[in-house]
């Protein structure tokens, strides 16, 4: 049987895309086996993109891990049909981030060399921007329900309060603390983005 082509895409390629989309949907629903198959399906693609940037093996591995973490964080928002394209774009961005970091690294053998580096000083407006960001975060936190504020306060303390103590003080089952924390942080992200 001939391999039909629609818009330059063969039946075999369309079937592979459909299978990958199904895996992405199942993985987003929490199916661990589908997640593993999805990683297996696209691992070579992610690796090929990292290698095209001529990263060292360790940097390429770091980028690959970061890309899979990003997909795990955003899998419910990624279009299942476009997961391959999303992975390529995300991998490129992570590679560029690693390369940009590498450019900032100054190799030296002199112990006092870092004392004279001009770029070592923060930018003039960095403190102002940090203060503004802190105010925004405080306002967003204050708009959360009191119980969520207490939970985040206990989790962000130094050192963070143990889950058993949080459970007892806030009358929250230990198994619910993580999911509630996730909802709190997602709400904060939404508030800070608006």
MARLUM-986375 format. One line per field, with one value per residue: x, y, z of N, C-alpha, C, O in turn; residue number from 1; residue in three letters. Coordinates in Angstrom, 3 decimals. Layout:
# residues N
n_px = (X  ...)
n_py = (Y  ...)
n_pz = (Z  ...)
ca_px = (X  ...)
ca_py = (Y  ...)
ca_pz = (Z  ...)
c_px = (X  ...)
c_py = (Y  ...)
c_pz = (Z  ...)
o_px = (X  ...)
o_py = (Y  ...)
o_pz = (Z  ...)
drenlo = (NUM  ...)
lomar = (ALA  ...)
# end
This chain:
# residues 194
n_px = (0.855  0.613  2.377  0.584  0.466  -0.237  -0.189  2.591  3.034  3.313  1.222  2.241  3.733  1.649  0.234  2.119  2.239  -0.383  -0.390  1.529  0.195  -1.955  -0.558  0.415  -1.954  -2.858  -0.676  -0.895  -3.131  -2.127  -1.114  1.419  2.756  2.167  3.487  6.161  6.383  5.983  8.240  10.193  9.489  10.133  12.712  15.072  14.724  14.841  17.450  18.869  18.425  19.730  22.334  22.788  23.444  25.942  26.648  28.338  28.463  27.505  26.170  24.262  22.824  21.808  20.190  18.363  17.107  15.941  14.157  12.346  11.350  10.118  8.116  6.645  5.708  4.061  2.354  -0.402  -1.162  -0.052  -0.567  -1.622  -1.238  0.817  3.019  5.592  6.704  6.589  8.441  10.805  11.085  11.240  13.535  15.468  15.374  16.256  18.843  19.965  19.824  21.682  24.004  24.179  24.670  27.161  28.723  28.935  30.638  33.770  36.935  39.757  43.022  43.946  43.605  42.561  41.180  38.422  37.709  38.092  36.375  34.252  31.565  30.540  29.028  25.683  23.042  21.991  19.231  18.429  17.934  15.706  13.852  13.701  12.577  10.068  9.026  8.877  6.898  4.726  4.486  3.858  1.352  -0.120  -0.007  -1.462  -3.984  -4.807  -6.736  -6.897  -6.119  -4.563  -2.530  -1.381  -0.525  1.376  3.160  4.133  5.347  7.314  8.955  12.107  13.814  11.534  8.292  7.519  5.413  3.688  3.375  2.205  -0.152  -1.373  -1.631  -3.130  -5.239  -5.343  -5.322  -2.338  -1.756  -3.046  -1.678  0.427  -1.024  -2.717  -0.803  0.217  -2.026  -2.175  0.256  -0.123  -2.301  -1.031  0.832  -0.908  -2.053  0.233  0.943  -1.030)
n_py = (-1.180  2.216  4.945  7.463  11.042  14.074  17.393  17.228  15.604  12.340  9.355  7.729  9.536  11.191  9.366  8.871  11.400  11.595  9.498  10.455  12.739  11.546  10.248  12.481  13.601  11.571  11.517  14.055  13.608  12.148  9.616  7.481  5.572  6.454  8.885  8.011  6.725  8.929  10.472  8.677  8.691  11.302  11.792  11.539  13.630  15.919  15.588  15.810  18.490  19.780  18.956  20.224  22.742  22.474  21.879  20.876  17.456  17.269  19.742  19.463  17.314  18.501  20.487  18.874  17.540  19.779  20.586  18.443  18.694  21.202  20.520  18.724  20.478  22.103  20.505  20.259  22.540  22.546  22.173  19.093  18.099  19.626  19.073  18.158  20.301  22.218  21.136  21.369  24.186  24.919  23.510  24.783  27.349  26.794  25.910  28.259  29.790  28.440  28.845  31.645  31.953  30.732  32.598  34.592  33.637  34.009  32.988  32.551  32.643  34.071  34.963  37.404  38.446  38.710  40.843  43.148  43.138  44.813  44.341  43.190  44.627  45.382  46.376  49.802  50.218  47.842  47.335  48.964  47.781  45.254  45.960  46.924  44.574  43.027  44.421  43.996  41.209  41.011  42.317  40.581  38.270  39.164  39.275  36.709  34.050  33.992  31.552  30.355  32.221  31.840  29.185  29.372  31.117  29.514  27.503  28.900  29.812  30.082  27.735  25.834  25.020  21.786  19.396  18.019  19.782  21.953  20.754  20.258  22.879  24.292  22.664  20.894  18.068  16.115  15.054  16.865  19.219  19.676  19.739  21.963  23.943  24.022  25.049  27.547  28.739  28.756  30.501  32.809  33.176  33.806  36.179  37.797  37.921  39.412)
n_pz = (0.000  -0.864  0.689  1.700  1.266  2.851  2.507  2.602  4.741  5.769  6.069  8.057  9.619  10.501  12.037  14.056  15.240  16.192  18.026  19.840  20.740  22.056  24.091  25.469  26.431  28.152  29.928  31.050  32.519  34.535  34.084  34.547  32.987  30.416  30.512  30.659  28.164  26.517  27.094  26.179  23.492  22.622  23.496  21.915  20.128  21.801  22.734  20.333  19.665  21.789  21.274  18.867  19.650  20.491  23.143  26.150  27.296  29.945  30.271  28.248  29.264  31.590  30.459  29.096  31.264  32.487  30.520  30.470  33.029  32.817  30.959  32.501  34.459  32.902  31.414  31.376  30.098  27.614  24.148  23.102  20.495  19.579  21.128  20.465  18.999  21.019  22.802  21.284  21.039  23.754  24.511  22.924  24.075  26.670  26.101  25.071  27.387  29.003  27.479  27.616  30.334  30.476  29.118  30.971  32.832  34.286  33.787  35.757  37.256  39.306  42.646  43.552  41.433  41.134  42.633  41.186  39.047  36.967  36.316  38.540  40.297  41.346  39.119  38.771  39.187  40.282  43.013  43.467  41.718  42.915  45.383  44.530  43.458  45.770  47.181  45.460  45.728  48.458  48.475  46.835  48.412  50.641  49.577  49.495  51.056  54.687  55.889  53.890  53.764  56.277  56.013  53.898  55.149  57.235  55.765  54.422  56.376  58.139  59.682  57.555  58.836  60.134  58.416  60.139  62.288  60.968  60.118  62.584  63.719  61.785  61.320  59.107  57.037  56.739  54.206  52.565  52.583  50.683  48.113  48.668  49.056  46.448  45.072  46.305  45.485  42.711  42.518  43.479  41.389  39.292  40.287  40.439  37.786  36.682)
ca_px = (0.000  1.455  2.382  -0.067  1.015  -1.148  0.575  3.971  3.093  2.889  0.307  3.033  4.044  0.396  -0.079  3.053  1.800  -1.613  0.003  2.198  -0.845  -2.680  0.317  0.459  -3.235  -2.838  0.329  -1.472  -4.117  -1.410  -0.731  2.882  3.226  2.081  4.580  7.405  6.370  6.137  9.665  10.910  9.147  10.749  14.047  16.077  14.504  15.388  18.908  19.391  18.422  20.812  23.615  22.970  24.029  27.308  26.853  29.049  27.526  26.848  25.206  23.170  22.003  21.089  19.133  17.355  16.343  15.143  13.067  11.325  10.719  9.203  6.944  5.863  5.042  3.098  1.742  -1.838  -1.386  0.557  -1.435  -1.089  -0.837  2.018  3.987  6.926  7.155  6.804  9.702  11.904  11.221  11.695  14.924  16.296  15.447  17.119  20.218  20.402  20.026  22.956  25.083  24.283  25.329  28.574  29.407  29.158  31.657  35.097  37.955  40.961  43.854  44.345  42.608  41.955  40.649  37.004  37.538  38.191  35.459  33.297  30.195  30.207  28.110  24.303  22.615  21.521  17.822  18.137  17.339  14.381  13.006  13.493  11.623  8.752  8.576  8.519  5.600  3.735  4.308  3.127  -0.051  -0.730  -0.173  -2.527  -5.280  -5.153  -7.452  -6.025  -5.580  -3.504  -1.419  -0.733  0.146  2.584  4.079  4.786  6.195  8.422  9.777  13.462  13.501  10.095  7.626  7.220  4.026  2.898  3.056  1.260  -1.413  -1.965  -1.990  -4.140  -6.267  -5.335  -4.681  -0.977  -1.802  -3.638  -0.811  1.090  -1.951  -3.162  0.357  0.246  -3.095  -1.774  1.309  -0.711  -3.079  -0.047  1.364  -1.956  -2.158  1.441  0.983  -2.043)
ca_py = (0.000  3.410  5.821  8.687  12.265  15.215  18.587  16.865  14.752  10.991  8.686  7.236  10.685  11.620  8.382  9.100  12.626  11.267  8.677  11.342  13.586  10.696  10.060  13.747  13.741  10.608  11.953  15.204  13.063  11.476  8.255  7.379  4.787  7.346  9.854  7.318  6.528  10.253  10.810  7.807  9.106  12.575  11.954  11.751  14.973  16.875  15.428  16.337  19.957  20.205  18.711  21.210  23.928  22.067  21.938  19.726  16.393  17.581  20.823  18.894  16.515  19.452  21.090  17.835  17.377  20.978  20.576  17.486  19.296  22.241  19.857  18.192  21.619  22.760  19.539  20.492  23.732  22.355  21.548  17.740  17.900  20.422  18.824  18.062  21.663  22.861  20.613  21.952  25.592  24.964  23.042  25.871  28.420  26.340  25.907  29.655  30.220  27.865  29.543  32.999  31.820  30.414  33.823  35.427  33.017  34.559  32.050  33.249  31.915  35.012  34.943  38.715  38.918  39.023  42.110  44.265  42.936  45.921  43.832  42.540  45.481  45.297  47.512  50.907  50.098  46.480  47.394  49.543  46.746  44.210  46.501  46.936  43.180  42.601  45.037  43.259  39.882  41.204  42.619  39.342  37.395  39.697  39.045  35.301  33.767  33.974  30.206  30.165  33.070  31.163  28.000  29.801  31.675  28.411  26.773  29.748  30.183  29.534  26.628  25.636  24.210  20.426  19.186  17.603  20.995  22.719  20.014  20.461  24.293  24.784  21.628  20.432  16.751  16.194  14.774  17.995  20.404  19.871  20.245  23.322  24.793  24.186  25.974  28.877  29.284  29.032  31.736  33.904  33.402  34.494  37.545  38.546  38.085  40.397)
ca_pz = (0.000  -0.927  1.848  1.249  1.837  2.881  2.880  2.869  5.924  5.416  6.995  9.180  10.461  11.123  13.062  15.154  15.916  16.898  19.172  20.798  21.336  23.010  25.253  26.208  27.134  29.256  30.899  31.757  33.450  35.611  33.707  34.601  31.835  29.248  30.652  30.286  26.708  25.912  27.228  25.233  22.126  22.255  24.089  20.871  19.585  22.770  22.741  19.064  19.739  22.686  20.608  17.803  20.273  20.841  24.587  26.713  27.667  31.220  30.026  27.450  30.192  32.443  29.641  28.860  32.498  32.708  29.543  30.929  34.199  32.314  30.380  33.615  35.087  32.006  30.496  31.272  29.278  26.292  23.143  22.889  19.103  19.336  22.193  19.863  18.708  22.314  23.324  20.512  21.426  25.147  24.534  22.395  25.074  27.769  25.584  25.020  28.769  29.448  26.775  28.169  31.629  30.215  28.705  32.146  33.677  34.074  34.238  36.198  38.198  40.346  43.712  43.743  40.157  41.221  43.335  40.250  37.930  36.967  36.230  39.798  41.028  40.842  38.315  39.593  39.537  40.743  44.356  43.303  41.124  43.928  46.356  43.889  43.354  47.126  47.479  44.671  46.334  49.721  48.148  46.349  49.583  51.480  48.948  49.676  52.315  55.861  56.116  52.902  54.190  57.404  55.484  53.186  56.134  57.951  54.823  53.989  57.534  58.099  58.779  57.374  59.860  59.676  58.008  61.295  63.034  60.146  60.184  63.900  63.929  60.836  61.210  57.716  56.944  56.205  52.771  51.834  52.655  49.390  47.101  49.004  48.755  44.998  44.681  46.785  44.622  41.396  42.673  43.537  40.024  38.530  40.806  40.081  36.333  36.247)
c_px = (0.896  1.305  1.850  0.515  -0.019  -0.343  2.012  4.142  2.535  1.924  1.046  3.365  2.796  0.011  0.829  2.658  0.552  -1.313  0.654  1.182  -1.640  -1.847  0.363  -0.820  -3.267  -1.844  -0.189  -2.503  -3.455  -0.981  0.790  3.437  3.207  3.198  5.901  7.492  6.573  7.603  10.484  10.708  9.944  12.177  15.112  15.945  15.125  16.915  19.524  19.446  19.548  22.168  23.859  23.556  25.464  27.610  27.687  28.014  26.790  25.832  24.008  22.247  21.190  19.931  18.011  16.489  15.431  13.943  11.961  10.626  9.714  7.936  6.052  5.077  3.902  2.295  0.241  -2.175  -0.839  -0.447  -0.862  -0.605  0.498  3.124  5.417  7.505  7.444  8.136  10.903  12.143  11.776  13.150  15.849  16.465  16.364  18.586  20.775  20.660  21.369  24.121  25.277  24.976  26.817  29.358  29.719  30.257  33.026  36.114  39.220  41.739  44.273  43.239  41.911  41.279  39.182  36.748  37.531  37.258  34.366  31.856  29.723  29.169  26.691  23.963  21.989  20.080  17.452  17.455  15.913  13.410  12.709  12.483  10.203  8.180  8.131  7.159  4.494  3.440  3.522  1.653  -0.781  -0.977  -1.338  -3.905  -5.716  -5.958  -6.454  -5.366  -4.433  -2.286  -0.643  0.071  1.447  3.618  4.837  5.732  7.426  9.300  11.154  13.822  11.985  9.522  7.370  5.728  3.151  2.472  2.034  -0.120  -2.126  -2.456  -3.146  -5.289  -6.472  -4.708  -3.308  -0.973  -2.378  -2.721  -0.147  0.145  -2.456  -2.041  0.437  -0.813  -2.755  -0.766  0.782  -1.535  -2.148  0.512  0.359  -2.051  -0.947  1.539  0.003  -1.674)
c_py = (1.237  4.248  7.183  9.899  13.373  16.410  18.256  15.964  13.382  10.435  8.236  8.372  11.178  10.666  8.585  10.350  12.359  10.446  9.542  12.250  12.796  10.475  11.322  13.949  12.812  11.023  13.139  14.757  12.269  10.052  8.157  6.620  5.647  8.385  9.219  7.119  7.858  10.688  9.977  8.272  10.345  12.765  12.247  13.145  16.023  16.805  16.023  17.869  20.437  20.024  19.721  22.516  23.668  22.253  20.743  18.682  16.717  18.715  20.310  18.066  17.423  20.092  20.087  17.640  18.574  21.022  19.628  18.004  20.366  21.614  19.317  19.313  22.169  21.798  19.750  21.714  23.594  21.664  20.168  17.488  18.593  20.165  18.715  19.436  22.418  22.417  21.219  23.397  25.711  24.532  24.126  26.986  28.037  26.316  27.324  30.208  29.703  28.584  30.960  32.965  31.571  31.671  34.718  34.878  33.562  33.581  32.817  32.370  32.807  35.088  36.290  39.253  39.336  40.346  43.292  44.119  43.995  45.428  43.170  43.337  45.331  46.536  48.566  50.733  48.715  46.495  47.946  48.505  45.627  44.676  46.513  45.529  42.663  43.166  44.302  41.895  40.004  41.476  41.364  38.378  37.851  39.474  37.579  35.126  33.629  32.615  29.913  31.000  32.408  29.958  28.390  30.380  30.579  27.636  27.579  30.213  29.548  29.000  26.462  24.741  22.808  20.283  18.802  18.827  21.842  22.075  20.278  21.899  24.747  23.806  21.210  19.038  16.882  15.985  15.913  19.209  20.688  20.395  21.663  24.310  25.066  25.166  27.403  29.517  29.593  30.318  32.944  34.219  34.189  35.953  38.383  38.797  39.167  41.797)
c_pz = (0.000  0.344  1.410  1.966  1.736  3.364  3.236  4.083  5.552  6.456  8.246  10.152  11.194  12.253  14.280  15.945  16.754  18.147  20.249  21.489  22.371  24.271  26.107  27.016  28.343  30.335  31.709  32.783  34.572  35.313  33.594  33.407  30.570  29.304  30.206  28.775  25.979  25.968  26.243  23.797  21.689  22.783  23.036  20.252  20.513  22.753  21.469  19.091  20.647  22.020  19.484  18.336  20.741  22.323  25.024  27.102  28.960  31.054  29.229  28.338  31.107  31.692  29.427  30.102  32.745  31.756  29.998  32.176  33.768  31.709  31.488  34.292  34.230  31.136  30.345  30.418  27.861  25.372  22.818  21.468  18.823  20.373  21.646  19.579  20.005  22.906  22.593  20.945  22.846  25.259  24.007  23.416  26.233  27.331  25.548  26.420  29.294  28.777  27.311  29.529  31.445  29.829  29.893  33.044  33.294  34.650  34.582  37.164  39.364  41.396  43.900  42.476  40.264  41.941  42.373  39.051  38.006  36.981  37.505  40.586  40.467  40.016  39.225  40.053  40.077  42.108  44.288  42.736  42.127  44.977  45.793  43.799  44.722  47.528  46.728  45.286  47.638  49.464  47.679  47.503  50.450  50.877  49.045  50.957  53.475  56.067  55.147  53.275  55.321  56.911  54.786  54.147  56.878  57.027  54.412  55.150  57.399  59.474  58.654  58.471  59.301  59.347  59.197  62.111  62.276  60.230  61.493  64.080  63.043  60.632  59.749  57.713  56.269  54.695  51.935  51.777  51.313  48.313  47.385  48.711  47.253  44.514  45.109  45.837  43.228  41.443  42.744  42.156  39.188  38.977  40.397  38.583  35.866  36.630)
o_px = (1.844  0.253  2.584  0.989  -0.607  0.129  2.604  5.265  1.406  1.813  0.532  3.287  2.867  -0.478  0.365  2.732  0.439  -1.909  0.365  1.293  -1.962  -2.372  0.351  -0.772  -3.660  -2.132  0.049  -2.727  -4.140  -0.526  1.380  4.481  4.123  3.786  6.665  8.550  7.249  8.135  11.360  11.636  10.378  12.786  15.964  16.947  15.848  17.590  20.574  20.401  20.245  23.057  25.008  24.103  26.109  28.683  27.731  26.828  25.589  24.747  22.869  21.027  20.019  18.828  16.835  15.264  14.285  12.852  10.779  9.430  8.600  6.829  4.829  3.917  2.896  1.617  -0.324  -3.333  -1.125  -1.096  0.256  0.347  1.229  4.061  6.359  8.668  8.418  8.878  11.909  13.283  12.676  13.916  16.909  17.565  17.147  19.471  21.916  21.586  22.106  25.116  26.409  25.777  27.640  30.533  30.655  30.752  33.393  36.153  39.696  41.185  44.897  42.067  40.771  40.849  38.749  35.651  37.006  37.347  33.636  31.005  28.613  28.499  26.513  24.540  21.516  19.747  16.273  16.502  15.019  12.285  11.591  11.634  9.250  6.991  7.134  6.355  3.440  2.285  2.625  0.793  -1.919  -2.029  -2.113  -4.901  -6.855  -5.875  -5.315  -4.179  -3.442  -1.148  0.588  1.205  2.498  4.817  6.038  6.788  8.466  10.279  11.341  14.117  11.235  10.186  7.040  4.889  1.992  1.333  1.106  -1.129  -3.338  -3.575  -4.026  -6.210  -7.589  -3.660  -3.144  -0.250  -2.213  -2.965  -0.157  0.459  -2.608  -2.290  0.691  -0.546  -3.013  -0.909  1.190  -1.476  -2.429  0.652  0.726  -2.121  -1.094  2.149  0.177  -2.418)
o_py = (1.306  4.258  7.971  9.810  13.591  16.432  18.925  15.595  13.280  10.955  8.351  8.192  11.541  11.097  8.483  10.360  12.835  10.670  9.381  12.504  13.316  10.512  11.240  14.416  13.223  10.896  13.222  15.432  11.768  9.348  8.689  6.989  5.574  8.729  9.830  7.320  7.912  11.215  10.501  8.249  10.436  13.806  13.111  13.765  16.910  17.834  16.663  18.469  21.395  20.859  20.040  23.310  24.545  22.722  19.721  18.989  16.471  18.657  20.685  18.112  17.152  20.223  20.427  17.581  18.410  21.444  19.964  17.774  20.428  22.110  19.442  19.126  22.643  22.237  19.449  21.913  24.427  20.694  20.070  16.734  18.183  20.956  19.144  19.701  23.166  23.235  21.546  23.788  26.511  25.123  24.365  27.508  28.855  26.667  27.563  30.992  30.438  28.898  31.424  33.845  32.130  31.796  35.515  35.584  33.574  33.365  33.634  31.474  32.330  35.260  36.321  40.406  40.237  40.897  44.350  44.916  44.068  46.056  42.640  42.780  45.171  47.605  48.252  51.068  48.445  45.749  47.451  48.370  45.115  43.899  46.158  45.318  41.949  42.468  44.018  41.475  39.203  40.930  41.113  37.741  37.029  39.485  37.244  35.964  33.206  32.543  29.293  30.553  32.410  29.740  27.806  30.159  30.701  27.172  27.004  30.929  28.596  29.797  26.891  23.829  22.661  20.968  19.212  18.897  22.384  22.762  20.497  22.115  25.486  24.080  21.177  18.841  17.669  16.680  15.923  20.131  21.830  21.388  22.469  25.391  26.194  26.009  28.355  30.673  30.582  31.131  33.982  35.386  35.119  36.857  39.555  39.777  39.760  42.734)
o_pz = (0.782  0.983  0.814  3.099  0.678  4.501  4.082  4.426  5.072  7.566  9.359  11.367  12.368  13.297  15.415  17.173  17.884  19.201  21.435  22.689  23.439  25.384  27.335  28.155  29.435  31.525  32.914  33.789  35.463  36.214  32.654  32.871  29.750  28.279  29.459  28.178  24.952  24.991  25.555  22.988  20.541  22.534  23.244  19.895  20.058  22.758  21.524  18.597  20.315  22.189  19.179  17.570  21.315  22.702  24.339  27.224  29.068  31.632  29.507  28.182  31.373  32.224  29.564  29.998  33.162  32.140  29.922  32.356  34.287  31.917  31.416  34.659  34.759  30.207  29.293  30.051  27.001  25.763  22.314  21.265  17.921  20.482  22.313  19.886  20.090  23.450  23.223  21.192  23.103  26.021  24.585  23.600  26.715  28.111  25.945  26.625  29.952  29.430  27.445  29.842  32.169  30.177  29.841  33.922  32.119  35.862  33.794  37.802  40.311  41.059  44.365  42.456  39.545  41.846  42.720  38.116  38.994  37.610  37.549  41.455  39.260  40.210  40.317  41.190  40.307  42.334  44.974  43.217  42.176  45.414  46.487  44.036  44.826  48.147  47.297  45.358  47.901  50.154  48.076  47.571  50.940  51.601  48.719  51.855  53.276  56.386  55.531  53.125  55.330  57.340  55.052  53.978  57.121  57.457  54.089  54.938  56.640  60.366  59.532  58.963  58.124  59.932  59.264  62.573  62.876  60.393  61.516  64.544  63.482  59.863  59.234  58.329  55.337  53.981  50.715  50.999  50.853  47.657  46.467  48.178  46.833  43.658  44.371  45.438  42.619  40.521  42.145  41.789  38.469  38.144  40.049  38.155  34.802  36.338)
drenlo = (1  2  3  4  5  6  7  8  9  10  11  12  13  14  15  16  17  18  19  20  21  22  23  24  25  26  27  28  29  30  31  32  33  34  35  36  37  38  39  40  41  42  43  44  45  46  47  48  49  50  51  52  53  54  55  56  57  58  59  60  61  62  63  64  65  66  67  68  69  70  71  72  73  74  75  76  77  78  79  80  81  82  83  84  85  86  87  88  89  90  91  92  93  94  95  96  97  98  99  100  101  102  103  104  105  106  107  108  109  110  111  112  113  114  115  116  117  118  119  120  121  122  123  124  125  126  127  128  129  130  131  132  133  134  135  136  137  138  139  140  141  142  143  144  145  146  147  148  149  150  151  152  153  154  155  156  157  158  159  160  161  162  163  164  165  166  167  168  169  170  171  172  173  174  175  176  177  178  179  180  181  182  183  184  185  186  187  188  189  190  191  192  193  194)
lomar = (UNK  UNK  UNK  UNK  UNK  UNK  UNK  UNK  UNK  UNK  UNK  UNK  UNK  UNK  UNK  UNK  UNK  UNK  UNK  UNK  UNK  UNK  UNK  UNK  UNK  UNK  UNK  UNK  UNK  UNK  UNK  UNK  UNK  UNK  UNK  UNK  UNK  UNK  UNK  UNK  UNK  UNK  UNK  UNK  UNK  UNK  UNK  UNK  UNK  UNK  UNK  UNK  UNK  UNK  UNK  UNK  UNK  UNK  UNK  UNK  UNK  UNK  UNK  UNK  UNK  UNK  UNK  UNK  UNK  UNK  UNK  UNK  UNK  UNK  UNK  UNK  UNK  UNK  UNK  UNK  UNK  UNK  UNK  UNK  UNK  UNK  UNK  UNK  UNK  UNK  UNK  UNK  UNK  UNK  UNK  UNK  UNK  UNK  UNK  UNK  UNK  UNK  UNK  UNK  UNK  UNK  UNK  UNK  UNK  UNK  UNK  UNK  UNK  UNK  UNK  UNK  UNK  UNK  UNK  UNK  UNK  UNK  UNK  UNK  UNK  UNK  UNK  UNK  UNK  UNK  UNK  UNK  UNK  UNK  UNK  UNK  UNK  UNK  UNK  UNK  UNK  UNK  UNK  UNK  UNK  UNK  UNK  UNK  UNK  UNK  UNK  UNK  UNK  UNK  UNK  UNK  UNK  UNK  UNK  UNK  UNK  UNK  UNK  UNK  UNK  UNK  UNK  UNK  UNK  UNK  UNK  UNK  UNK  UNK  UNK  UNK  UNK  UNK  UNK  UNK  UNK  UNK  UNK  UNK  UNK  UNK  UNK  UNK  UNK  UNK  UNK  UNK  UNK  UNK)
# end
